[in-house]
Amino acid sequence: MRLRTLLGDHACTKALKDGSIKSDLVEFDFVAYSPTNKGFKPMVREQAFDVSEMAIVTYLMAKSFDKPMVLLPHVVLARFQHAYALYNAKSGTMTPADLNGKRVGIRSFTTTTGAWLRGILANDYGVDLDSIDWVTFEDAHVAEYVDTTKRAPTGKQIIQMLLDGELDAVLGEKSELPGLKPLFPDVGKEEQSWFARHGVVPINHMVVVSRELSNTHPEAVREIFRLLQESAALAPAASPRFSAKDMRRSLEMIIRYAAQQGLIPRAYEVDELFDDLTRTLIQRTSR
């Protein structure tokens, strides 16, 4: 069975994408998108792939509109988020507490990194998200989502707007340009402190399959999951490895953040994110 597949170039996908591991049951026709997240919109809106990497917040929103995709319990990208928040030091020193009432730019209000950072800012630093003047540059992957943020003028770039003083801070970006500083002054210390409090590594991307594939070819879905797990096991030890417990804890937190921010209508139970088939695979995740 040949499967049209979107997977980014990660350490955990390398063995699968370079053919080091193979299957007698399925073959992957890899489709190139750069960056990979450019393929999420066609997957959500057109079901363009049989197998697809997927931002977890996009999946949560897609589920709320009953898009025909099913989540696999497999993480391909996870990272701490604190480094992805910047401000322009020309305006003076800024801390998370100073964001109330400010102009904050973000590529799209529905990005997973943005949702994580807003959740961190609101729940750990007491930032009033509703007081912020949000400026966005792209629409959501999920067409049905109603975006009430202010759209940046056509042709404007997020980092340049920050440099020009048209934004006070931005989320979801990193830059080494002079004058731009991290909103969290000691990023490593903040990450360690946050992990000590919550015991969570934030999930960015997982993998989905089409609902049709899950319903009609369960053996193929089990094989896809096996191959993903095998490929991840061959990745360097530094690559993120999630036990079922680790994955559940991270998913519970991003579900809560997404619900708080109005990205989804309610906080789902983690088990609701899977179907009867993929739910049985959870205990086979890396331990």
Backbone as CSV, one residue per row, in Angstrom:
resi,resn,N_x,N_y,N_z,CA_x,CA_y,CA_z,C_x,C_y,C_z
1,MET,0.843,-1.193,0.000,0.000,0.000,0.000,0.879,1.244,0.000
2,ARG,0.667,2.125,-0.972,1.441,3.352,-1.062,0.666,4.485,-0.382
3,LEU,1.364,5.205,0.471,0.726,6.218,1.291,1.362,7.583,1.022
4,ARG,0.526,8.532,0.648,1.010,9.904,0.453,1.279,10.488,1.839
5,THR,2.522,10.923,2.072,2.962,11.188,3.434,3.690,12.523,3.555
6,LEU,3.356,13.258,4.618,4.053,14.492,4.967,4.750,14.289,6.309
7,LEU,6.077,14.243,6.283,6.877,14.166,7.505,8.089,15.063,7.335
8,GLY,8.362,15.872,8.333,9.526,16.733,8.283,10.812,15.960,8.505
9,ASP,11.919,16.655,8.305,13.233,16.054,8.509,13.651,16.229,9.965
10,HIS,13.370,15.231,10.764,13.723,15.222,12.176,14.634,14.028,12.447
11,ALA,15.360,14.093,13.543,16.196,12.946,13.919,15.361,11.678,14.047
12,CYS,14.132,11.840,14.555,13.290,10.669,14.803,12.642,10.113,13.532
13,THR,12.687,10.873,12.428,12.102,10.386,11.175,13.165,10.003,10.148
14,LYS,14.429,10.229,10.460,15.500,10.050,9.483,15.551,8.628,8.930
15,ALA,15.528,7.625,9.818,15.650,6.235,9.362,14.478,5.832,8.484
16,LEU,13.312,6.381,8.755,12.138,6.075,7.941,12.234,6.758,6.576
17,LYS,12.679,8.011,6.567,12.706,8.771,5.327,13.866,8.376,4.412
18,ASP,14.986,7.925,4.999,16.116,7.562,4.135,16.105,6.099,3.721
19,GLY,15.051,5.366,4.131,14.908,3.982,3.700,15.665,2.977,4.528
20,SER,16.241,3.415,5.652,16.972,2.473,6.516,16.054,1.396,7.076
21,ILE,14.807,1.762,7.307,13.825,0.775,7.745,12.721,0.711,6.693
22,LYS,12.256,-0.484,6.447,11.261,-0.703,5.395,10.147,-1.616,5.908
23,SER,9.131,-1.734,5.081,7.983,-2.560,5.433,7.519,-3.334,4.206
24,ASP,7.039,-4.534,4.439,6.428,-5.310,3.359,4.966,-4.924,3.142
25,LEU,4.447,-4.123,4.074,3.014,-3.817,4.047,2.709,-2.436,3.472
26,VAL,3.547,-1.444,3.807,3.281,-0.073,3.367,4.539,0.553,2.768
27,GLU,4.331,1.485,1.835,5.393,2.320,1.293,4.955,3.767,1.411
28,PHE,5.917,4.647,1.589,5.615,6.060,1.795,6.054,6.887,0.589
29,ASP,5.125,7.640,0.032,5.457,8.648,-0.975,5.568,9.987,-0.239
30,PHE,6.797,10.374,0.072,7.003,11.582,0.866,6.835,12.830,0.003
31,VAL,6.042,13.753,0.513,5.772,15.016,-0.164,6.560,16.110,0.536
32,ALA,7.262,16.922,-0.218,8.131,17.943,0.364,7.407,19.269,0.533
33,TYR,7.372,19.754,1.760,6.933,21.112,2.063,8.012,21.742,2.933
34,SER,8.371,22.964,2.637,9.375,23.653,3.450,8.884,25.057,3.785
35,PRO,8.682,25.347,5.083,8.766,24.408,6.196,7.593,23.422,6.189
36,THR,7.739,22.378,6.970,6.738,21.313,6.992,5.350,21.835,7.325
37,ASN,5.282,22.855,8.195,3.952,23.335,8.615,3.134,23.906,7.469
38,LYS,3.763,24.192,6.325,3.000,24.654,5.167,2.067,23.560,4.639
39,GLY,2.338,22.306,4.995,1.490,21.210,4.557,0.318,20.930,5.477
40,PHE,0.280,21.573,6.642,-0.800,21.285,7.586,-2.146,21.783,7.075
41,LYS,-2.141,22.950,6.430,-3.408,23.501,5.923,-4.040,22.587,4.877
42,PRO,-3.293,22.120,3.847,-3.926,21.202,2.890,-4.362,19.885,3.518
43,MET,-3.685,19.437,4.566,-4.134,18.211,5.229,-5.470,18.442,5.927
44,VAL,-5.576,19.552,6.638,-6.805,19.843,7.381,-7.959,20.162,6.438
45,ARG,-7.675,20.955,5.411,-8.755,21.460,4.559,-9.118,20.525,3.410
46,GLU,-8.130,19.748,2.937,-8.374,18.934,1.747,-8.072,17.455,1.952
47,GLN,-7.630,17.074,3.167,-7.228,15.689,3.428,-6.211,15.238,2.373
48,ALA,-5.166,16.063,2.212,-4.211,15.886,1.122,-3.291,14.678,1.298
49,PHE,-3.185,14.135,2.510,-2.236,13.055,2.767,-2.921,11.908,3.509
50,ASP,-2.340,10.728,3.377,-2.791,9.577,4.167,-2.182,9.604,5.563
51,VAL,-0.937,10.088,5.620,-0.184,10.185,6.870,0.430,11.574,6.918
52,SER,0.328,12.256,8.053,0.846,13.617,8.094,1.342,13.985,9.484
53,GLU,2.507,14.606,9.518,2.903,15.342,10.711,1.862,16.421,10.946
54,MET,1.620,16.764,12.222,0.560,17.731,12.493,0.822,18.461,13.807
55,ALA,0.730,19.786,13.772,0.809,20.572,14.998,-0.343,20.179,15.914
56,ILE,-0.051,20.007,17.193,-1.070,19.462,18.087,-2.241,20.432,18.266
57,VAL,-1.991,21.736,18.289,-3.111,22.672,18.430,-3.967,22.663,17.166
58,THR,-3.323,22.552,15.998,-4.108,22.422,14.772,-4.986,21.180,14.829
59,TYR,-4.442,20.089,15.347,-5.256,18.868,15.446,-6.427,19.077,16.412
60,LEU,-6.176,19.702,17.550,-7.257,19.933,18.506,-8.372,20.765,17.873
61,MET,-7.988,21.792,17.137,-8.986,22.632,16.480,-9.694,21.868,15.372
62,ALA,-8.946,21.071,14.606,-9.560,20.264,13.553,-10.569,19.286,14.132
63,LYS,-10.247,18.717,15.275,-11.176,17.779,15.933,-12.477,18.489,16.305
64,SER,-12.352,19.733,16.743,-13.556,20.453,17.160,-14.505,20.694,15.995
65,PHE,-13.988,20.607,14.754,-14.828,20.750,13.561,-14.973,19.411,12.828
66,ASP,-14.668,18.333,13.519,-14.869,16.970,13.014,-14.158,16.713,11.694
67,LYS,-12.942,17.213,11.580,-12.163,16.913,10.380,-11.766,15.433,10.393
68,PRO,-11.755,14.781,9.222,-11.566,13.323,9.187,-10.104,12.890,9.319
69,MET,-9.544,13.169,10.495,-8.187,12.764,10.814,-8.185,12.074,12.168
70,VAL,-7.200,11.203,12.369,-7.076,10.465,13.627,-5.643,10.617,14.126
71,LEU,-5.495,10.890,15.411,-4.179,11.092,16.005,-3.510,9.763,16.330
72,LEU,-2.220,9.670,16.006,-1.392,8.564,16.473,-0.643,9.011,17.726
73,PRO,-0.456,8.127,18.690,0.264,8.509,19.914,1.775,8.521,19.690
74,HIS,2.219,9.409,18.801,3.626,9.465,18.446,4.056,10.922,18.296
75,VAL,5.044,11.331,19.059,5.546,12.705,19.069,6.755,12.809,18.141
76,VAL,6.740,13.787,17.227,7.910,13.998,16.372,8.658,15.276,16.717
77,LEU,8.011,16.221,17.381,8.687,17.462,17.750,8.155,17.947,19.086
78,ALA,9.071,18.185,20.012,8.721,18.730,21.321,9.892,19.587,21.795
79,ARG,9.578,20.675,22.483,10.641,21.562,22.942,10.084,22.505,23.999
80,PHE,10.980,23.053,24.805,10.573,24.137,25.690,10.364,25.386,24.847
81,GLN,9.461,26.242,25.288,8.990,27.341,24.449,9.539,28.711,24.836
82,HIS,10.171,28.827,25.987,10.518,30.143,26.529,11.434,30.962,25.616
83,ALA,12.231,30.306,24.788,13.179,31.035,23.930,12.498,31.731,22.758
84,TYR,11.220,31.436,22.532,10.517,31.938,21.350,9.649,33.148,21.671
85,ALA,10.189,34.060,22.448,9.493,35.310,22.775,10.537,36.420,22.830
86,LEU,10.297,37.487,22.073,11.286,38.558,21.923,10.649,39.923,22.165
87,TYR,11.516,40.879,22.552,11.089,42.278,22.595,12.237,43.148,22.100
88,ASN,11.921,44.406,21.803,12.910,45.363,21.321,13.447,46.159,22.503
89,ALA,14.726,45.972,22.788,15.326,46.605,23.965,15.418,48.123,23.841
90,LYS,15.219,48.671,22.633,15.243,50.133,22.467,14.167,50.807,23.307
91,SER,13.115,50.055,23.593,12.004,50.610,24.371,12.205,50.420,25.867
92,GLY,13.369,49.904,26.270,13.626,49.623,27.668,13.469,48.145,27.974
93,THR,13.745,47.772,29.187,13.651,46.378,29.594,12.188,45.954,29.718
94,MET,11.894,44.762,29.237,10.534,44.235,29.307,10.569,42.847,29.926
95,THR,9.618,42.566,30.780,9.442,41.248,31.383,8.045,40.744,31.027
96,PRO,7.754,39.464,31.270,6.394,38.977,30.977,5.299,39.821,31.608
97,ALA,5.515,40.301,32.820,4.486,41.094,33.499,4.188,42.406,32.789
98,ASP,5.109,42.861,31.931,4.925,44.126,31.226,4.090,43.996,29.957
99,LEU,3.656,42.781,29.599,2.944,42.579,28.337,1.505,43.079,28.367
100,ASN,0.926,43.216,29.546,-0.470,43.656,29.616,-0.652,44.975,28.862
101,GLY,-1.616,44.982,27.940,-1.926,46.186,27.193,-0.994,46.493,26.039
102,LYS,-0.039,45.609,25.774,0.950,45.873,24.726,0.504,45.302,23.373
103,ARG,1.245,45.681,22.316,1.039,45.164,20.960,1.980,43.984,20.761
104,VAL,1.410,42.812,20.590,2.225,41.598,20.481,1.928,40.913,19.150
105,GLY,2.978,40.638,18.387,2.835,39.986,17.101,3.047,38.496,17.191
106,ILE,2.342,37.779,16.340,2.488,36.327,16.256,2.074,35.908,14.840
107,ARG,2.782,34.950,14.271,2.518,34.567,12.876,1.034,34.272,12.664
108,SER,0.494,33.394,13.458,-0.941,33.116,13.468,-1.347,32.918,14.924
109,PHE,-2.525,33.361,15.278,-2.944,33.235,16.674,-3.062,31.774,17.084
110,THR,-3.177,30.886,16.115,-3.448,29.480,16.417,-2.214,28.593,16.359
111,THR,-1.019,29.159,16.240,0.178,28.317,16.239,0.331,27.607,17.577
112,THR,0.925,26.431,17.531,1.116,25.660,18.765,2.087,26.357,19.703
113,THR,3.186,26.889,19.174,4.122,27.617,20.031,3.433,28.804,20.685
114,GLY,2.607,29.518,19.921,1.882,30.642,20.488,0.938,30.220,21.607
115,ALA,0.239,29.117,21.411,-0.682,28.633,22.440,0.064,28.234,23.707
116,TRP,1.195,27.544,23.542,2.010,27.200,24.714,2.478,28.460,25.438
117,LEU,3.021,29.420,24.697,3.552,30.618,25.343,2.458,31.432,26.014
118,ARG,1.311,31.577,25.377,0.217,32.306,26.028,-0.230,31.588,27.296
119,GLY,-0.279,30.247,27.241,-0.642,29.501,28.433,0.354,29.697,29.556
120,ILE,1.625,29.686,29.212,2.679,29.917,30.215,2.561,31.323,30.788
121,LEU,2.403,32.315,29.909,2.310,33.696,30.363,1.103,33.923,31.274
122,ALA,-0.032,33.340,30.907,-1.254,33.544,31.696,-1.219,32.775,33.013
123,ASN,-0.793,31.513,32.961,-0.913,30.657,34.135,0.270,30.728,35.088
124,ASP,1.438,31.068,34.577,2.630,31.129,35.429,3.069,32.550,35.741
125,TYR,2.643,33.528,34.936,3.098,34.901,35.134,1.956,35.889,35.299
126,GLY,0.718,35.407,35.272,-0.427,36.267,35.531,-0.730,37.297,34.460
127,VAL,-0.278,37.068,33.225,-0.541,38.014,32.145,-2.012,37.932,31.734
128,ASP,-2.629,39.086,31.542,-4.013,39.161,31.088,-4.012,39.124,29.564
129,LEU,-4.257,37.962,28.994,-4.183,37.806,27.543,-5.199,38.673,26.818
130,ASP,-6.342,38.910,27.446,-7.387,39.714,26.798,-7.009,41.188,26.694
131,SER,-6.041,41.622,27.496,-5.635,43.032,27.451,-4.668,43.325,26.307
132,ILE,-4.129,42.269,25.708,-3.086,42.428,24.699,-3.703,42.708,23.325
133,ASP,-3.062,43.597,22.582,-3.459,43.912,21.210,-2.697,42.953,20.295
134,TRP,-3.343,41.839,19.909,-2.675,40.804,19.124,-2.666,41.172,17.651
135,VAL,-1.494,41.063,17.032,-1.324,41.359,15.607,-0.833,40.088,14.921
136,THR,-1.562,39.629,13.913,-1.241,38.362,13.255,-0.952,38.585,11.775
137,PHE,-0.348,37.548,11.153,0.129,37.661,9.782,-0.469,36.590,8.857
138,GLU,-1.040,35.541,9.430,-1.609,34.448,8.642,-2.909,33.995,9.287
139,ASP,-3.759,33.352,8.471,-4.979,32.789,9.020,-4.698,31.401,9.593
140,ALA,-5.694,30.826,10.219,-5.561,29.514,10.839,-5.552,28.418,9.785
141,HIS,-4.934,27.284,10.117,-5.008,26.124,9.233,-6.451,25.656,9.079
142,VAL,-7.219,25.769,10.151,-8.620,25.336,10.149,-9.479,26.506,9.668
143,ALA,-10.076,26.359,8.481,-10.767,27.478,7.838,-11.947,27.981,8.661
144,GLU,-12.596,27.099,9.413,-13.813,27.477,10.136,-13.537,28.361,11.360
145,TYR,-12.299,28.406,11.806,-11.985,29.204,12.990,-12.136,30.692,12.677
146,VAL,-12.834,31.407,13.539,-13.042,32.844,13.367,-11.960,33.593,14.137
147,ASP,-11.086,34.238,13.412,-9.953,34.957,14.001,-10.336,36.415,14.212
148,THR,-10.315,36.852,15.463,-10.719,38.232,15.775,-9.519,39.148,16.026
149,THR,-8.294,38.639,15.778,-7.115,39.458,15.996,-6.966,40.506,14.892
150,LYS,-6.096,41.469,15.119,-5.797,42.498,14.129,-4.776,41.944,13.133
151,ARG,-5.034,42.056,11.854,-4.117,41.560,10.833,-3.094,42.629,10.470
152,ALA,-1.829,42.233,10.422,-0.767,43.161,10.030,-0.980,43.630,8.595
153,PRO,-0.556,44.837,8.268,-0.690,45.316,6.888,0.011,44.379,5.900
154,THR,-0.552,44.233,4.733,0.010,43.360,3.709,1.465,43.740,3.418
155,GLY,2.309,42.733,3.374,3.715,42.949,3.070,4.590,43.185,4.276
156,LYS,4.001,43.429,5.435,4.787,43.650,6.649,5.367,42.332,7.155
157,GLN,6.575,42.398,7.722,7.243,41.242,8.301,7.308,41.398,9.811
158,ILE,7.110,40.310,10.516,6.946,40.377,11.967,8.186,40.934,12.670
159,ILE,9.371,40.460,12.309,10.576,40.927,12.983,10.849,42.390,12.639
160,GLN,10.624,42.775,11.399,10.844,44.170,11.020,9.889,45.095,11.758
161,MET,8.649,44.650,11.954,7.702,45.470,12.714,8.164,45.636,14.153
162,LEU,8.765,44.613,14.713,9.307,44.720,16.066,10.475,45.705,16.083
163,LEU,11.368,45.606,15.106,12.513,46.510,15.027,12.070,47.961,14.826
164,ASP,10.992,48.134,14.071,10.509,49.483,13.774,9.640,50.077,14.877
165,GLY,9.419,49.329,15.943,8.611,49.830,17.041,7.120,49.733,16.819
166,GLU,6.697,49.019,15.760,5.268,48.845,15.501,4.677,47.720,16.339
167,LEU,5.533,46.916,16.927,5.148,45.885,17.885,6.026,46.031,19.116
168,ASP,5.461,45.686,20.275,6.242,45.749,21.514,6.959,44.431,21.791
169,ALA,6.387,43.343,21.308,6.979,42.022,21.519,6.419,41.082,20.462
170,VAL,7.076,39.945,20.278,6.561,38.919,19.369,6.705,37.559,20.033
171,LEU,5.795,36.664,19.693,5.847,35.281,20.163,6.070,34.358,18.974
172,GLY,6.762,33.253,19.226,6.966,32.251,18.189,8.173,32.512,17.313
173,GLU,9.035,33.452,17.689,10.182,33.820,16.864,11.467,33.805,17.686
174,LYS,12.578,33.521,16.991,13.913,33.674,17.565,14.724,34.551,16.613
175,SER,15.628,35.333,17.158,16.450,36.193,16.317,17.713,36.583,17.071
176,GLU,18.808,36.694,16.326,20.074,37.151,16.899,20.346,38.609,16.534
177,LEU,19.373,39.290,15.959,19.592,40.672,15.547,19.871,41.567,16.748
178,PRO,20.787,42.511,16.597,21.085,43.437,17.702,19.843,44.188,18.135
179,GLY,19.706,44.340,19.433,18.586,45.093,19.971,17.392,44.262,20.352
180,LEU,17.322,43.040,19.826,16.211,42.154,20.190,16.666,41.227,21.315
181,LYS,15.854,41.151,22.337,16.214,40.353,23.513,15.092,39.390,23.864
182,PRO,15.435,38.272,24.522,14.395,37.332,24.945,13.543,37.918,26.060
183,LEU,12.249,37.685,25.974,11.328,38.185,26.999,11.645,37.572,28.353
184,PHE,12.091,36.316,28.336,12.527,35.662,29.571,14.043,35.838,29.639
185,PRO,14.555,36.631,30.565,15.959,37.052,30.523,16.972,35.918,30.614
186,ASP,16.685,34.887,31.409,17.561,33.715,31.503,16.738,32.513,31.069
187,VAL,16.741,32.261,29.750,15.845,31.260,29.181,16.074,29.883,29.803
188,GLY,17.336,29.462,29.905,17.629,28.137,30.457,17.105,27.977,31.876
189,LYS,17.290,28.992,32.687,16.812,28.948,34.078,15.287,28.887,34.122
190,GLU,14.641,29.681,33.261,13.178,29.678,33.222,12.644,28.313,32.807
191,GLU,13.281,27.697,31.818,12.838,26.380,31.358,12.984,25.341,32.459
192,GLN,14.118,25.354,33.141,14.349,24.394,34.224,13.335,24.583,35.345
193,SER,13.075,25.832,35.682,12.121,26.129,36.753,10.714,25.678,36.363
194,TRP,10.341,25.954,35.112,9.008,25.575,34.635,8.850,24.062,34.629
195,PHE,9.867,23.347,34.167,9.800,21.886,34.143,9.742,21.324,35.560
196,ALA,10.469,21.929,36.490,10.430,21.471,37.883,9.030,21.620,38.465
197,ARG,8.306,22.673,38.056,6.946,22.886,38.562,5.941,21.945,37.923
198,HIS,6.080,21.702,36.623,5.020,21.025,35.884,5.370,19.614,35.407
199,GLY,6.658,19.302,35.263,7.045,17.983,34.768,6.573,17.713,33.356
200,VAL,6.519,18.756,32.526,5.996,18.644,31.167,7.024,19.144,30.161
201,VAL,7.227,18.366,29.093,7.942,18.849,27.919,6.874,19.169,26.874
202,PRO,6.766,20.422,26.431,5.678,20.799,25.524,5.772,20.099,24.162
203,ILE,4.690,19.442,23.792,4.587,18.800,22.477,4.216,19.844,21.434
204,ASN,4.944,19.846,20.323,4.579,20.690,19.185,3.879,19.888,18.091
205,HIS,4.528,18.823,17.601,3.982,18.065,16.478,3.865,16.584,16.812
206,MET,2.758,16.001,16.375,2.551,14.562,16.435,2.275,14.076,15.009
207,VAL,1.628,12.929,14.855,1.332,12.372,13.535,-0.145,12.001,13.486
208,VAL,-0.772,12.280,12.355,-2.165,11.878,12.138,-2.241,11.003,10.897
209,VAL,-3.309,10.206,10.832,-3.650,9.460,9.622,-5.077,9.838,9.238
210,SER,-5.436,9.605,7.998,-6.798,9.899,7.585,-7.764,8.946,8.289
211,ARG,-8.947,9.438,8.558,-9.962,8.598,9.202,-10.303,7.389,8.328
212,GLU,-10.315,7.614,7.022,-10.611,6.508,6.105,-9.581,5.395,6.226
213,LEU,-8.307,5.770,6.314,-7.260,4.761,6.452,-7.423,3.984,7.750
214,SER,-7.712,4.685,8.824,-7.883,4.022,10.117,-9.086,3.084,10.112
215,ASN,-10.160,3.502,9.436,-11.382,2.690,9.416,-11.268,1.466,8.509
216,THR,-10.557,1.612,7.399,-10.566,0.545,6.388,-9.295,-0.301,6.362
217,HIS,-8.194,0.236,6.893,-6.932,-0.511,6.856,-6.215,-0.419,8.207
218,PRO,-6.818,-0.976,9.247,-6.197,-0.884,10.570,-4.803,-1.501,10.623
219,GLU,-4.581,-2.552,9.815,-3.256,-3.182,9.828,-2.192,-2.223,9.305
220,ALA,-2.560,-1.362,8.351,-1.617,-0.375,7.830,-1.301,0.684,8.882
221,VAL,-2.306,1.090,9.638,-2.093,2.090,10.689,-1.175,1.536,11.769
222,ARG,-1.391,0.287,12.160,-0.497,-0.329,13.146,0.929,-0.391,12.620
223,GLU,1.087,-0.666,11.336,2.418,-0.742,10.734,3.071,0.638,10.664
224,ILE,2.307,1.652,10.326,2.832,3.021,10.316,3.361,3.390,11.692
225,PHE,2.574,3.099,12.700,2.986,3.406,14.070,4.257,2.640,14.440
226,ARG,4.314,1.363,14.091,5.507,0.557,14.390,6.742,1.153,13.737
227,LEU,6.617,1.566,12.480,7.755,2.122,11.763,8.188,3.467,12.359
228,LEU,7.244,4.286,12.732,7.574,5.554,13.381,8.323,5.322,14.689
229,GLN,7.851,4.366,15.456,8.500,4.053,16.726,9.907,3.496,16.505
230,GLU,10.041,2.633,15.502,11.351,2.056,15.209,12.323,3.127,14.735
231,SER,11.850,4.028,13.895,12.693,5.113,13.422,13.132,6.007,14.584
232,ALA,12.208,6.311,15.485,12.538,7.147,16.645,13.561,6.468,17.549
233,ALA,13.461,5.159,17.664,14.395,4.424,18.522,15.822,4.483,17.987
234,LEU,15.973,4.720,16.692,17.301,4.802,16.079,17.876,6.214,16.126
235,ALA,17.099,7.164,16.604,17.564,8.548,16.679,18.547,8.710,17.830
236,PRO,19.380,9.760,17.789,20.305,10.009,18.899,19.579,10.112,20.228
237,ALA,20.286,9.776,21.278,19.664,9.743,22.606,19.118,11.093,23.025
238,ALA,19.668,12.174,22.469,19.210,13.512,22.842,17.822,13.832,22.295
239,SER,17.329,13.056,21.332,16.009,13.306,20.770,14.936,13.048,21.827
240,PRO,13.847,13.831,21.786,12.802,13.648,22.807,12.147,12.275,22.717
241,ARG,12.010,11.624,23.866,11.318,10.340,23.925,10.221,10.439,24.967
242,PHE,9.021,10.114,24.544,7.864,10.287,25.395,7.301,8.936,25.789
243,SER,7.208,8.702,27.084,6.431,7.563,27.545,4.958,7.913,27.416
244,ALA,4.099,6.920,27.595,2.660,7.191,27.541,2.273,8.219,28.601
245,LYS,2.894,8.128,29.770,2.596,9.057,30.861,3.062,10.470,30.517
246,ASP,4.280,10.598,29.961,4.799,11.907,29.573,3.898,12.560,28.517
247,MET,3.509,11.768,27.527,2.669,12.284,26.452,1.325,12.750,26.988
248,ARG,0.726,11.955,27.846,-0.582,12.300,28.401,-0.512,13.603,29.202
249,ARG,0.540,13.747,30.001,0.665,14.951,30.830,0.813,16.199,29.952
250,SER,1.612,16.102,28.885,1.792,17.236,27.985,0.498,17.550,27.234
251,LEU,-0.185,16.520,26.763,-1.448,16.730,26.055,-2.501,17.352,26.968
252,GLU,-2.571,16.900,28.204,-3.538,17.484,29.133,-3.313,18.977,29.290
253,MET,-2.047,19.390,29.337,-1.759,20.808,29.538,-2.091,21.636,28.313
254,ILE,-1.718,21.174,27.118,-2.014,21.979,25.926,-3.513,21.984,25.625
255,ILE,-4.217,20.923,25.962,-5.676,20.936,25.837,-6.265,22.015,26.747
256,ARG,-5.776,22.076,27.979,-6.282,23.079,28.925,-5.977,24.490,28.442
257,TYR,-4.760,24.704,27.965,-4.394,26.024,27.454,-5.264,26.402,26.252
258,ALA,-5.451,25.467,25.318,-6.234,25.755,24.115,-7.677,26.095,24.467
259,ALA,-8.242,25.400,25.460,-9.606,25.698,25.887,-9.682,27.066,26.562
260,GLN,-8.705,27.373,27.409,-8.669,28.676,28.076,-8.643,29.811,27.056
261,GLN,-7.953,29.604,25.950,-7.750,30.651,24.954,-8.840,30.682,23.882
262,GLY,-9.837,29.828,24.023,-10.943,29.823,23.082,-10.623,29.211,21.731
263,LEU,-9.539,28.459,21.656,-9.186,27.800,20.403,-10.032,26.558,20.169
264,ILE,-10.500,25.949,21.247,-11.399,24.799,21.172,-12.557,25.048,22.130
265,PRO,-13.723,24.442,21.884,-14.911,24.783,22.678,-14.908,24.232,24.091
266,ARG,-14.117,23.188,24.331,-14.056,22.605,25.670,-12.744,21.845,25.811
267,ALA,-12.403,21.512,27.038,-11.193,20.738,27.309,-11.499,19.254,27.115
268,TYR,-10.955,18.656,26.069,-11.160,17.243,25.795,-10.394,16.374,26.797
269,GLU,-10.895,15.177,27.012,-10.092,14.163,27.664,-9.065,13.661,26.657
270,VAL,-7.884,13.299,27.139,-6.836,12.852,26.227,-7.313,11.679,25.385
271,ASP,-8.027,10.741,25.973,-8.468,9.557,25.221,-9.399,9.913,24.069
272,GLU,-10.058,11.076,24.141,-10.945,11.503,23.054,-10.182,11.864,21.784
273,LEU,-8.894,12.110,21.904,-8.111,12.526,20.738,-7.822,11.368,19.793
274,PHE,-8.024,10.148,20.259,-7.716,8.950,19.485,-9.003,8.213,19.138
275,ASP,-8.930,7.318,18.154,-10.081,6.460,17.888,-9.850,5.101,18.541
276,ASP,-10.768,4.173,18.345,-10.662,2.884,19.027,-9.384,2.140,18.664
277,LEU,-8.924,2.339,17.434,-7.688,1.678,17.000,-6.454,2.356,17.589
278,THR,-6.311,3.670,17.364,-5.067,4.328,17.790,-4.958,4.423,19.312
279,ARG,-6.087,4.357,20.006,-6.047,4.357,21.473,-5.344,3.107,21.999
280,THR,-5.464,2.006,21.270,-4.817,0.761,21.714,-3.299,0.825,21.566
281,LEU,-2.801,1.807,20.823,-1.360,1.907,20.578,-0.638,2.711,21.654
282,ILE,-1.385,3.375,22.515,-0.779,4.304,23.473,0.241,3.612,24.361
283,GLN,-0.099,2.450,24.864,0.824,1.766,25.771,2.056,1.219,25.074
284,ARG,2.085,1.316,23.743,3.253,0.859,23.008,4.194,2.004,22.670
285,THR,3.902,3.222,23.194,4.807,4.342,22.994,6.085,4.120,23.772
286,SER,7.136,4.886,23.422,8.447,4.726,24.069,8.313,4.846,25.577
287,ARG,9.078,4.019,26.264,9.025,4.035,27.730,10.302,4.632,28.301
